[in-house]
Amino acid sequence: MEYDTEKIREITKSLPSEQINLEELNEAIEQMLVAFGENPNRQGLRNTPERVSRMYQELLCGYRQDPIQMVNDAVFEVTYDEMVIVRDIEFYSLCEHHLLPFMGRAHVAYFPNGRVIGLSKIPRIVDLFARRLQVQERMTRQIADFINAILMPKGVAVVVEGLHLCTMMRGVRKQDARMTTSAMLGAFRNNLATREEFLDNISRGAEPMRF
């Protein structure tokens, strides 16, 4: 299957394949503990820099995934022209402004144009962009643009609902404030009925997010 690899890599903006420099990160976290007024050598904190470094390596793995390899030939030529929807995809990300988590659900739809993608790949695409330092608005658009570049469908729609700890734990401290962002391409942008069908499908039977 042929892809516009240059466009895909421009959308993903992945970092070099080298892993996070754990040694430098360990030192930085230890310095932070000292700056907090803590003793990094006390029992409870002795291994904290290593634990936090490994945590960031996992949470930021989206930078270092090969997007073409991730799709892994799971795009198939199929004659199907009705809406495909994958809803309630949970995600966890890190706000680039405060390095605090934000989390929620993503809903993705597309109208095939001779190509479909394996079901498991859509949550992986969400994670590809969630597992990095992010803002929700950009993440939403990146997911839509990536699916559009891979499948070249008649339209793509993405809605993301997020809870942000930077507004729940600090600042305004609003526990129930949710952020909703959307990206509509092709038929979903140009056709009101199509857009409403998608929005109706993802709202039907929806339950409040609980994390």
Residue frames as a rotation matrix with the C-alpha (Angstrom) as fourth column:
MET 1
0.579 0.816 0.000 0.00
0.816 -0.579 0.000 0.00
0.000 0.000 -1.000 0.00
GLU 2
-0.352 -0.722 0.596 1.42
0.716 -0.618 -0.325 3.40
0.603 0.312 0.734 -1.02
TYR 3
0.553 0.453 -0.699 1.44
0.794 -0.540 0.278 6.31
-0.252 -0.709 -0.658 1.44
ASP 4
0.550 -0.397 0.735 2.56
0.082 -0.850 -0.520 9.91
0.831 0.346 -0.435 1.25
THR 5
0.344 -0.443 -0.828 5.33
0.888 0.439 0.134 9.22
0.304 -0.782 0.545 3.75
GLU 6
-0.694 -0.636 0.337 6.70
0.518 -0.767 -0.379 12.78
0.499 -0.088 0.862 3.66
LYS 7
-0.186 0.726 0.662 3.32
-0.407 -0.670 0.621 14.23
0.895 -0.154 0.420 4.61
ILE 8
0.689 0.451 -0.567 2.79
0.244 0.593 0.767 11.58
0.682 -0.667 0.299 7.31
ARG 9
-0.039 -0.787 -0.616 6.16
0.966 0.128 -0.226 12.32
0.257 -0.603 0.755 8.92
GLU 10
-0.719 -0.129 0.683 5.42
0.095 -0.992 -0.087 16.05
0.688 0.003 0.725 8.76
ILE 11
0.299 0.914 0.275 2.16
-0.334 -0.169 0.927 15.47
0.894 -0.369 0.255 10.66
THR 12
0.749 0.036 -0.661 3.72
0.481 0.656 0.582 13.22
0.455 -0.754 0.474 13.29
LYS 13
0.442 -0.662 0.605 6.90
-0.536 -0.736 -0.414 15.29
0.719 -0.141 -0.680 13.77
SER 14
0.946 -0.128 -0.299 8.52
0.289 0.750 0.595 12.35
0.148 -0.649 0.746 15.51
LEU 15
0.598 -0.793 0.115 11.85
-0.737 -0.488 0.468 12.80
-0.315 -0.365 -0.876 17.29
PRO 16
-0.181 -0.736 -0.652 15.01
-0.831 0.469 -0.299 10.80
0.525 0.488 -0.697 16.48
SER 17
0.469 0.463 -0.752 14.80
-0.185 0.884 0.429 7.13
0.864 -0.062 0.500 17.31
GLU 18
-0.623 -0.746 -0.235 17.27
0.107 0.216 -0.971 7.35
0.775 -0.630 -0.054 20.19
GLN 19
0.212 0.708 -0.674 15.65
0.807 0.261 0.529 6.75
0.551 -0.656 -0.516 23.56
ILE 20
0.860 0.135 0.493 15.32
-0.155 -0.850 0.504 9.39
0.487 -0.509 -0.710 26.27
ASN 21
-0.220 -0.975 -0.016 18.65
-0.095 0.038 -0.995 10.12
0.971 -0.217 -0.101 27.99
LEU 22
0.646 0.579 -0.497 17.81
0.363 0.340 0.868 8.46
0.672 -0.741 0.009 31.30
GLU 23
-0.122 -0.780 -0.614 21.07
0.977 0.016 -0.214 9.48
0.177 -0.626 0.760 32.95
GLU 24
-0.865 -0.175 0.470 20.50
0.181 -0.983 -0.031 13.19
0.468 0.058 0.882 32.31
LEU 25
0.038 0.969 0.243 16.87
-0.222 -0.229 0.948 12.88
0.974 -0.090 0.206 33.32
ASN 26
0.412 0.035 -0.911 17.79
0.758 0.542 0.364 11.14
0.507 -0.839 0.197 36.59
GLU 27
-0.607 -0.735 -0.302 20.16
0.788 -0.511 -0.343 13.99
0.098 -0.446 0.889 37.44
ALA 28
-0.701 0.394 0.594 17.54
-0.125 -0.888 0.442 16.63
0.702 0.236 0.672 36.59
ILE 29
0.381 0.899 -0.215 14.90
0.054 0.210 0.976 14.97
0.923 -0.383 0.031 38.78
GLU 30
0.129 -0.424 -0.897 17.34
0.961 0.277 0.007 14.69
0.245 -0.862 0.443 41.66
GLN 31
-0.876 -0.453 0.165 18.08
0.422 -0.886 -0.192 18.41
0.233 -0.098 0.967 41.31
MET 32
-0.232 0.882 0.411 14.34
-0.213 -0.458 0.863 19.12
0.949 0.112 0.294 41.38
LEU 33
0.496 0.407 -0.767 13.99
0.581 0.500 0.642 17.18
0.645 -0.764 0.012 44.63
VAL 34
-0.406 -0.718 -0.565 16.79
0.914 -0.318 -0.252 19.26
0.001 -0.619 0.786 46.15
ALA 35
-0.858 0.113 0.500 15.12
0.043 -0.956 0.290 22.45
0.511 0.270 0.816 44.88
PHE 36
0.193 0.978 -0.075 11.89
0.069 0.063 0.996 21.33
0.979 -0.197 -0.055 46.56
GLY 37
0.025 -0.254 0.967 13.81
-0.925 -0.373 -0.074 21.26
0.380 -0.892 -0.244 49.85
GLU 38
0.928 0.360 0.099 13.74
-0.372 0.879 0.298 17.46
0.020 -0.314 0.949 49.97
ASN 39
-0.077 -0.935 0.345 16.52
-0.791 0.268 0.550 15.00
-0.607 -0.231 -0.761 50.66
PRO 40
0.407 0.296 -0.864 16.88
-0.858 0.447 -0.252 12.72
0.312 0.844 0.436 47.61
ASN 41
-0.536 -0.699 -0.473 18.88
-0.451 0.711 -0.540 10.25
0.714 -0.076 -0.696 49.70
ARG 42
-0.452 0.425 0.784 16.14
-0.792 0.214 -0.572 9.50
-0.411 -0.880 0.240 52.20
GLN 43
-0.722 0.031 0.691 14.55
0.065 0.998 0.023 6.07
-0.689 0.062 -0.722 51.94
GLY 44
0.220 0.950 0.224 11.31
0.396 0.123 -0.910 7.07
-0.891 0.288 -0.349 50.21
LEU 45
0.814 0.100 -0.572 13.06
-0.368 -0.674 -0.641 9.13
-0.449 0.732 -0.512 47.54
ARG 46
-0.042 -0.975 0.216 16.23
-0.304 0.219 0.927 7.12
-0.952 -0.027 -0.306 46.96
ASN 47
-0.654 -0.187 0.733 14.97
0.517 0.597 0.613 5.49
-0.552 0.780 -0.294 43.77
THR 48
0.325 0.884 -0.335 12.51
0.337 -0.439 -0.833 8.19
-0.884 0.157 -0.441 42.73
PRO 49
-0.040 -0.334 -0.942 14.66
-0.712 -0.652 0.262 9.72
-0.701 0.681 -0.212 39.95
GLU 50
-0.943 -0.333 0.007 14.97
-0.242 0.700 0.672 6.33
-0.229 0.632 -0.740 38.22
ARG 51
-0.432 0.857 0.281 11.26
0.690 0.515 -0.509 5.59
-0.581 -0.026 -0.813 38.62
VAL 52
0.358 0.581 -0.731 10.24
0.001 -0.783 -0.622 9.00
-0.934 0.222 -0.280 37.25
SER 53
-0.423 -0.595 -0.683 12.65
-0.713 -0.246 0.656 8.68
-0.559 0.765 -0.320 34.33
ARG 54
-0.951 0.105 0.290 11.19
0.225 0.880 0.417 5.33
-0.212 0.462 -0.861 33.32
MET 55
-0.048 0.989 -0.138 7.71
0.601 -0.082 -0.795 6.81
-0.798 -0.121 -0.591 33.68
TYR 56
0.226 0.102 -0.969 8.50
-0.473 -0.858 -0.200 9.65
-0.852 0.503 -0.145 31.26
GLN 57
-0.818 -0.547 -0.177 10.04
-0.440 0.398 0.805 7.18
-0.370 0.737 -0.566 28.84
GLU 58
-0.674 0.647 0.357 6.69
0.674 0.736 -0.060 5.39
-0.301 0.200 -0.932 28.73
LEU 59
0.192 0.854 -0.483 4.44
0.518 -0.506 -0.690 8.48
-0.834 -0.118 -0.540 28.73
LEU 60
0.297 -0.159 -0.942 6.39
-0.571 -0.820 -0.042 10.16
-0.765 0.550 -0.334 25.91
CYS 61
-0.366 -0.495 0.788 6.89
0.235 0.770 0.593 7.11
-0.900 0.402 -0.166 23.69
GLY 62
0.626 0.714 0.313 4.71
0.495 -0.054 -0.867 8.66
-0.603 0.698 -0.387 20.97
TYR 63
0.556 -0.494 -0.668 7.63
-0.622 -0.781 0.059 10.81
-0.551 0.383 -0.742 19.82
ARG 64
-0.392 -0.918 -0.062 9.70
-0.807 0.311 0.502 7.78
-0.441 0.247 -0.863 18.92
GLN 65
0.055 0.475 0.878 7.19
0.207 0.855 -0.476 5.51
-0.977 0.208 -0.051 17.21
ASP 66
-0.948 -0.297 -0.112 7.58
-0.074 -0.136 0.988 5.00
-0.309 0.945 0.107 13.50
PRO 67
-0.205 0.967 -0.150 4.11
-0.647 -0.249 -0.720 5.92
-0.734 -0.051 0.677 12.13
ILE 68
0.034 0.188 -0.982 4.48
-0.939 0.343 0.033 3.83
0.343 0.920 0.188 8.97
GLN 69
-0.781 -0.380 -0.497 5.61
-0.201 0.905 -0.376 0.78
0.592 -0.194 -0.782 10.91
MET 70
-0.807 0.526 0.268 2.78
-0.289 0.044 -0.956 1.29
-0.515 -0.849 0.116 13.38
VAL 71
0.127 0.869 -0.478 0.18
-0.933 -0.059 -0.355 1.08
-0.336 0.491 0.803 10.60
ASN 72
-0.572 -0.546 0.612 2.02
-0.472 0.830 0.298 -2.09
-0.670 -0.119 -0.732 9.52
ASP 73
-0.924 0.176 -0.338 0.15
-0.266 0.337 0.903 -2.78
0.273 0.925 -0.264 6.28
ALA 74
-0.672 0.735 -0.087 -3.17
0.580 0.450 -0.679 -2.83
-0.460 -0.507 -0.729 8.17
VAL 75
-0.266 0.590 -0.762 -4.80
-0.601 -0.720 -0.347 -0.73
-0.753 0.366 0.546 5.45
PHE 76
-0.599 0.151 0.786 -7.03
0.442 0.881 0.167 -2.78
-0.668 0.448 -0.595 3.16
GLU 77
-0.871 0.362 -0.333 -8.79
-0.483 -0.502 0.717 -2.13
0.093 0.785 0.612 -0.11
VAL 78
-0.693 0.718 0.067 -12.47
0.584 0.613 -0.532 -2.70
-0.423 -0.330 -0.844 0.63
THR 79
-0.674 0.582 0.455 -15.64
0.143 -0.502 0.853 -1.66
0.725 0.640 0.255 -1.17
TYR 80
-0.030 0.649 -0.760 -17.51
0.998 0.056 0.008 0.05
0.048 -0.759 -0.650 1.64
ASP 81
-0.588 -0.182 0.788 -18.87
0.394 -0.915 0.083 3.58
0.706 0.359 0.610 1.59
GLU 82
0.624 0.780 0.040 -20.72
0.300 -0.287 0.910 3.99
0.722 -0.556 -0.413 4.90
MET 83
0.374 -0.456 0.808 -19.49
-0.707 -0.704 -0.069 5.79
0.600 -0.545 -0.586 7.98
VAL 84
0.193 -0.414 -0.890 -16.98
0.551 0.796 -0.251 3.96
0.812 -0.441 0.382 10.21
ILE 85
0.427 0.025 0.904 -16.96
-0.587 -0.753 0.298 5.09
0.688 -0.658 -0.306 13.85
VAL 86
-0.070 -0.428 -0.901 -14.70
0.681 0.639 -0.357 4.09
0.729 -0.639 0.246 16.75
ARG 87
0.368 0.339 0.866 -15.86
-0.299 -0.839 0.455 5.80
0.881 -0.426 -0.207 19.93
ASP 88
0.913 0.079 0.401 -14.82
-0.404 0.029 0.914 6.03
0.061 -0.996 0.059 23.56
ILE 89
0.433 -0.863 -0.262 -11.10
0.515 0.475 -0.713 5.53
0.740 0.174 0.650 23.00
GLU 90
0.942 -0.096 -0.322 -9.50
0.247 -0.451 0.858 6.39
-0.228 -0.887 -0.401 26.33
PHE 91
0.339 -0.879 0.335 -6.25
0.464 -0.153 -0.872 8.35
0.819 0.451 0.356 26.25
TYR 92
0.751 -0.261 -0.607 -3.73
0.509 -0.359 0.783 9.81
-0.422 -0.896 -0.137 28.68
SER 93
0.374 -0.627 0.683 -1.44
0.613 -0.386 -0.689 12.69
0.696 0.676 0.240 27.80
LEU 94
-0.087 -0.486 -0.870 0.75
0.919 -0.376 0.118 15.39
-0.384 -0.789 0.479 29.36
CYS 95
0.915 0.400 0.052 -0.08
0.399 -0.875 -0.273 19.09
-0.064 0.271 -0.961 29.15
GLU 96
0.146 -0.935 0.323 2.97
0.849 -0.050 -0.526 20.85
0.508 0.351 0.786 27.74
HIS 97
0.262 0.000 0.965 2.28
-0.149 -0.988 0.041 23.97
0.953 -0.154 -0.259 29.79
HIS 98
0.373 -0.042 0.927 2.43
-0.910 -0.214 0.356 22.42
0.183 -0.976 -0.118 33.27
LEU 99
-0.593 -0.572 -0.567 3.60
-0.520 0.809 -0.273 18.82
0.615 0.133 -0.777 32.66
LEU 100
-0.555 0.533 0.638 0.43
-0.524 0.372 -0.766 17.63
-0.646 -0.760 0.073 34.37
PRO 101
-0.865 0.209 0.456 -1.74
0.421 0.797 0.434 14.86
-0.273 0.567 -0.777 32.90
PHE 102
-0.278 0.921 -0.271 -4.89
-0.856 -0.366 -0.364 15.34
-0.435 0.131 0.891 30.91
MET 103
-0.952 0.004 0.305 -7.04
0.064 0.980 0.186 12.39
-0.298 0.197 -0.934 29.98
GLY 104
-0.198 0.945 -0.260 -10.32
-0.703 -0.322 -0.634 11.54
-0.683 0.057 0.728 28.37
ARG 105
0.037 0.338 0.940 -11.95
0.448 0.836 -0.318 9.93
-0.893 0.433 -0.121 25.37
ALA 106
-0.664 -0.224 -0.713 -11.53
-0.534 -0.527 0.662 10.29
-0.524 0.820 0.230 21.65
HIS 107
0.296 0.777 0.555 -14.20
0.201 0.518 -0.832 9.52
-0.934 0.358 -0.003 19.05
VAL 108
-0.622 -0.631 -0.464 -13.03
-0.404 -0.248 0.880 8.93
-0.671 0.735 -0.100 15.48
ALA 109
0.417 0.743 0.524 -15.01
0.239 0.467 -0.852 8.48
-0.877 0.480 0.017 12.25
TYR 110
-0.626 -0.529 -0.573 -14.23
-0.422 -0.388 0.819 8.32
-0.656 0.754 0.020 8.55
PHE 111
0.660 0.747 -0.077 -15.98
-0.406 0.268 -0.873 7.73
-0.632 0.608 0.481 5.25
PRO 112
-0.091 -0.771 0.630 -13.94
0.287 0.585 0.758 5.15
-0.954 0.250 0.168 3.29
ASN 113
0.537 0.137 -0.832 -12.88
-0.721 -0.437 -0.538 5.86
-0.437 0.889 -0.136 -0.26
GLY 114
0.669 -0.246 -0.701 -11.75
-0.392 0.685 -0.614 2.36
0.631 0.686 0.362 -1.19
ARG 115
-0.403 -0.849 -0.342 -9.55
0.011 0.369 -0.929 1.93
0.915 -0.378 -0.140 1.89
VAL 116
0.820 0.509 0.261 -10.22
-0.256 -0.082 0.963 0.90
0.511 -0.857 0.063 5.49
ILE 117
-0.291 -0.931 0.219 -7.83
-0.624 0.011 -0.781 0.49
0.725 -0.364 -0.585 8.41
GLY 118
-0.315 0.103 -0.944 -7.69
0.457 0.888 -0.056 -2.30
0.832 -0.449 -0.326 10.97
LEU 119
0.656 0.747 0.111 -9.79
0.259 -0.360 0.896 -1.57
0.709 -0.559 -0.429 14.06
SER 120
0.607 -0.436 -0.665 -6.89
0.770 0.116 0.627 -1.75
-0.197 -0.892 0.406 16.54
LYS 121
-0.333 -0.834 0.441 -4.91
0.909 -0.408 -0.085 0.85
0.251 0.373 0.893 14.60
ILE 122
0.224 0.454 0.862 -7.24
0.248 -0.882 0.400 3.75
0.942 0.125 -0.310 15.38
PRO 123
0.991 0.046 -0.128 -6.61
0.134 -0.201 0.970 3.60
0.019 -0.979 -0.205 19.17
ARG 124
0.235 -0.971 -0.030 -2.90
0.896 0.205 0.393 3.26
-0.375 -0.119 0.919 18.35
ILE 125
-0.173 -0.234 0.957 -3.09
0.695 -0.718 -0.050 6.42
0.698 0.656 0.286 16.26
VAL 126
0.775 0.481 0.410 -4.71
0.021 -0.668 0.744 8.23
0.632 -0.568 -0.528 19.20
ASP 127
0.833 -0.492 -0.253 -1.89
0.391 0.200 0.898 7.03
-0.391 -0.847 0.360 21.47
LEU 128
0.088 -0.831 0.549 0.75
0.977 -0.034 -0.208 8.04
0.192 0.555 0.810 18.91
PHE 129
-0.152 -0.092 0.984 -0.23
0.239 -0.970 -0.053 11.68
0.959 0.227 0.170 19.47
ALA 130
0.835 0.496 0.238 -1.37
-0.120 -0.258 0.959 11.46
0.537 -0.829 -0.156 23.10
ARG 131
0.762 -0.573 -0.302 1.92
0.608 0.472 0.638 9.98
-0.223 -0.670 0.708 24.34
ARG 132
-0.310 -0.824 0.474 3.87
0.821 -0.483 -0.304 13.22
0.480 0.295 0.826 24.03
LEU 133
-0.646 0.108 -0.756 3.78
0.420 -0.777 -0.470 16.76
-0.638 -0.621 0.456 25.43
GLN 134
-0.570 0.557 0.604 0.54
0.749 0.051 0.660 18.09
0.337 0.829 -0.446 24.03
VAL 135
-0.741 0.653 -0.156 -2.30
-0.471 -0.670 -0.574 20.54
-0.479 -0.352 0.804 23.93
GLN 136
-0.268 0.693 0.669 -5.68
0.279 0.720 -0.635 18.99
-0.922 0.017 -0.387 23.25
GLU 137
0.585 0.535 -0.610 -6.49
-0.366 -0.497 -0.787 21.21
-0.724 0.683 -0.096 20.28
ARG 138
-0.083 -0.715 -0.695 -3.35
-0.991 -0.017 0.135 20.20
-0.109 0.699 -0.706 18.39
MET 139
-0.788 -0.216 0.577 -3.72
-0.274 0.962 -0.015 16.52
-0.551 -0.170 -0.817 19.28
THR 140
0.157 0.949 0.273 -7.27
0.086 0.262 -0.961 16.47
-0.984 0.175 -0.040 17.87
ARG 141
0.670 0.084 -0.738 -6.15
-0.646 -0.425 -0.635 17.92
-0.367 0.901 -0.230 14.55
GLN 142
-0.400 -0.898 -0.185 -3.11
-0.898 0.342 0.277 15.64
-0.185 0.277 -0.943 14.31
ILE 143
-0.505 0.291 0.813 -5.27
0.011 0.944 -0.331 12.53
-0.863 -0.158 -0.479 14.68
ALA 144
0.583 0.812 -0.024 -7.60
0.045 -0.061 -0.997 13.72
-0.811 0.580 -0.072 11.92
ASP 145
0.477 -0.461 -0.748 -4.79
-0.853 -0.449 -0.267 14.77
-0.213 0.765 -0.607 9.57
PHE 146
-0.587 -0.749 0.307 -2.94
-0.671 0.662 0.333 11.47
-0.453 -0.010 -0.892 10.07
ILE 147
-0.211 0.599 0.772 -6.00
0.279 0.794 -0.540 9.33
-0.937 0.102 -0.335 9.26
ASN 148
0.754 0.484 -0.443 -6.71
-0.214 -0.457 -0.863 11.56
-0.621 0.746 -0.241 6.28
ALA 149
0.106 -0.814 -0.570 -3.16
-0.976 -0.194 0.095 11.08
-0.188 0.547 -0.816 4.97
ILE 150
-0.703 -0.395 0.591 -3.17
-0.377 0.912 0.161 7.30
-0.602 -0.110 -0.791 5.48
LEU 151
-0.323 0.695 0.642 -6.63
0.510 0.699 -0.500 6.51
-0.797 0.166 -0.581 4.07
MET 152
-0.983 0.026 -0.181 -7.40
-0.149 -0.684 0.714 9.45
-0.106 0.729 0.676 1.78
PRO 153
-0.531 0.842 0.096 -11.10
0.775 0.528 -0.347 9.00
-0.343 -0.110 -0.933 2.69
LYS 154
-0.103 0.610 0.786 -14.10
0.671 -0.541 0.508 11.10
0.734 0.580 -0.353 1.74
GLY 155
0.328 0.188 0.926 -14.05
-0.436 -0.839 0.325 12.63
0.838 -0.510 -0.193 5.21
VAL 156
-0.383 -0.461 -0.801 -12.64
0.606 0.528 -0.594 12.35
0.697 -0.713 0.077 8.72
ALA 157
0.420 0.494 0.761 -14.11
-0.343 -0.690 0.637 13.48
0.840 -0.529 -0.121 12.04
VAL 158
-0.373 -0.536 -0.757 -12.46
0.623 0.460 -0.633 13.51
0.688 -0.708 0.162 15.45
VAL 159
0.491 0.456 0.743 -13.97
-0.357 -0.672 0.648 14.69
0.795 -0.583 -0.167 18.74
VAL 160
-0.388 -0.676 -0.626 -11.88
0.474 0.436 -0.765 14.65
0.790 -0.594 0.151 21.92
GLU 161
0.717 0.562 0.413 -13.23
-0.156 -0.448 0.880 15.15
0.679 -0.696 -0.233 25.45
GLY 162
-0.149 -0.907 -0.393 -10.63
0.421 0.301 -0.856 15.84
0.895 -0.293 0.337 28.11
LEU 163
0.957 0.231 -0.177 -10.21
0.246 -0.315 0.917 16.37
0.156 -0.920 -0.359 31.84
HIS 164
0.221 -0.912 0.347 -7.16
0.162 -0.317 -0.935 18.50
0.962 0.262 0.077 32.64
LEU 165
0.367 -0.129 -0.921 -5.43
0.912 0.246 0.329 18.21
0.184 -0.961 0.208 36.01
CYS 166
-0.733 -0.670 0.119 -3.89
0.640 -0.738 -0.215 21.65
0.232 -0.082 0.969 35.49
THR 167
-0.472 0.638 0.609 -7.39
-0.404 -0.770 0.493 23.11
0.784 -0.013 0.621 35.97
MET 168
0.527 0.705 -0.475 -8.50
0.070 0.522 0.850 20.56
0.847 -0.481 0.226 38.57
MET 169
0.347 -0.492 -0.798 -5.51
0.903 0.406 0.142 20.55
0.254 -0.770 0.585 40.94
ARG 170
-0.544 -0.625 -0.560 -4.30
0.694 -0.711 0.118 24.15
-0.472 -0.324 0.820 40.58
GLY 171
-0.954 0.123 0.272 -5.38
0.090 -0.750 0.655 27.52
0.285 0.650 0.705 39.22
VAL 172
-0.392 0.887 0.243 -9.17
-0.745 -0.461 0.482 27.69
0.540 0.008 0.842 39.01
ARG 173
-0.960 -0.082 0.267 -9.55
-0.235 0.751 -0.617 24.21
-0.150 -0.655 -0.741 40.64
LYS 174
0.008 0.980 -0.197 -12.72
-0.975 -0.036 -0.219 23.29
-0.222 0.194 0.956 38.80
GLN 175
-0.512 -0.309 0.801 -13.22
-0.389 0.915 0.104 19.53
-0.766 -0.258 -0.589 39.21
ASP 176
0.084 0.678 0.730 -15.93
0.437 0.633 -0.639 18.99
-0.896 0.373 -0.243 36.60
ALA 177
0.393 0.024 -0.919 -14.70
-0.624 -0.727 -0.286 21.27
-0.675 0.686 -0.271 33.81
ARG 178
0.152 -0.288 0.945 -14.31
0.547 0.821 0.163 19.32
-0.823 0.492 0.283 30.58
MET 179
-0.234 -0.299 -0.925 -12.77
-0.608 -0.698 0.379 20.45
-0.759 0.651 -0.018 27.33
THR 180
0.372 0.382 0.846 -14.21
0.462 0.715 -0.525 19.29
-0.805 0.586 0.090 24.00
THR 181
-0.263 -0.502 -0.824 -12.35
-0.593 -0.589 0.549 19.78
-0.761 0.633 -0.143 20.73
SER 182
0.530 0.482 0.697 -13.17
0.274 0.681 -0.679 18.65
-0.802 0.551 0.229 17.22
ALA 183
-0.565 -0.597 -0.570 -11.65
-0.469 -0.336 0.817 18.39
-0.679 0.728 -0.090 13.76
MET 184
0.416 0.770 0.485 -13.88
0.178 0.454 -0.873 17.87
-0.892 0.449 0.052 10.72
LEU 185
-0.608 -0.655 -0.450 -12.45
-0.400 -0.237 0.885 17.20
-0.686 0.718 -0.118 7.27
GLY 186
-0.988 0.144 -0.052 -14.08
0.014 0.423 0.906 16.56
0.153 0.895 -0.420 3.90
ALA 187
-0.354 0.932 -0.075 -17.68
0.295 0.187 0.937 15.32
0.887 0.309 -0.342 4.05
PHE 188
-0.010 0.345 -0.939 -17.93
0.994 0.107 0.029 15.96
0.111 -0.933 -0.343 7.79
ARG 189
-0.676 -0.262 -0.689 -17.07
0.382 -0.924 -0.024 19.64
-0.630 -0.279 0.724 7.31
ASN 190
-0.969 0.165 -0.184 -19.06
-0.246 -0.558 0.792 20.17
0.028 0.813 0.582 4.13
ASN 191
-0.351 0.874 -0.337 -22.25
-0.010 0.356 0.934 18.23
0.936 0.331 -0.116 4.90
LEU 192
-0.418 0.247 0.874 -24.31
-0.856 -0.430 -0.288 19.20
0.305 -0.868 0.391 7.95
ALA 193
0.661 0.750 -0.035 -26.34
-0.704 0.635 0.317 15.97
0.260 -0.184 0.948 7.92
THR 194
0.407 -0.610 -0.680 -23.18
0.194 0.785 -0.588 13.85
0.893 0.107 0.438 7.91
ARG 195
-0.626 -0.665 0.407 -21.71
-0.197 -0.370 -0.908 15.82
0.755 -0.649 0.100 10.77
GLU 196
-0.114 0.673 0.731 -24.92
-0.979 -0.202 0.033 15.56
0.170 -0.711 0.682 12.79
GLU 197
0.749 0.346 -0.565 -25.10
-0.326 0.935 0.141 11.80
0.577 0.078 0.813 12.20
PHE 198
-0.112 -0.892 -0.437 -21.62
0.295 0.390 -0.872 11.41
0.949 -0.227 0.220 13.64
LEU 199
-0.732 -0.181 0.657 -22.30
-0.466 -0.572 -0.676 13.65
0.498 -0.800 0.334 16.64
ASP 200
0.295 0.913 0.280 -25.56
-0.915 0.185 0.359 11.85
0.276 -0.363 0.890 17.33
ASN 201
0.592 -0.121 -0.797 -23.82
-0.006 0.988 -0.155 8.47
0.806 0.097 0.584 17.24
ILE 202
-0.434 -0.854 -0.285 -21.12
0.320 0.150 -0.936 9.43
0.842 -0.498 0.208 19.75
SER 203
-0.664 0.235 0.710 -23.59
-0.666 -0.617 -0.420 11.09
0.339 -0.751 0.566 22.13
ARG 204
0.374 0.881 -0.289 -26.05
-0.650 0.471 0.596 8.19
0.662 -0.034 0.749 22.17
GLY 205
0.854 0.065 -0.516 -25.66
0.252 0.817 0.519 6.24
0.455 -0.573 0.682 25.39
ALA 206
-0.109 -0.963 0.247 -22.63
0.110 -0.259 -0.960 8.25
0.988 -0.078 0.135 26.47
GLU 207
0.701 0.240 -0.672 -21.79
0.665 0.120 0.737 8.13
0.258 -0.963 -0.075 30.16
PRO 208
0.895 -0.393 0.209 -19.88
-0.435 -0.872 0.225 10.72
0.094 -0.292 -0.952 32.17
MET 209
0.227 -0.902 -0.367 -16.12
-0.105 0.352 -0.930 10.27
0.968 0.249 -0.015 32.14
ARG 210
0.943 -0.008 0.333 -14.74
-0.331 0.073 0.941 8.72
-0.032 -0.997 0.066 35.30
PHE 211
0.315 -0.908 -0.276 -11.03
0.007 0.293 -0.956 8.50
0.949 0.299 0.098 35.98
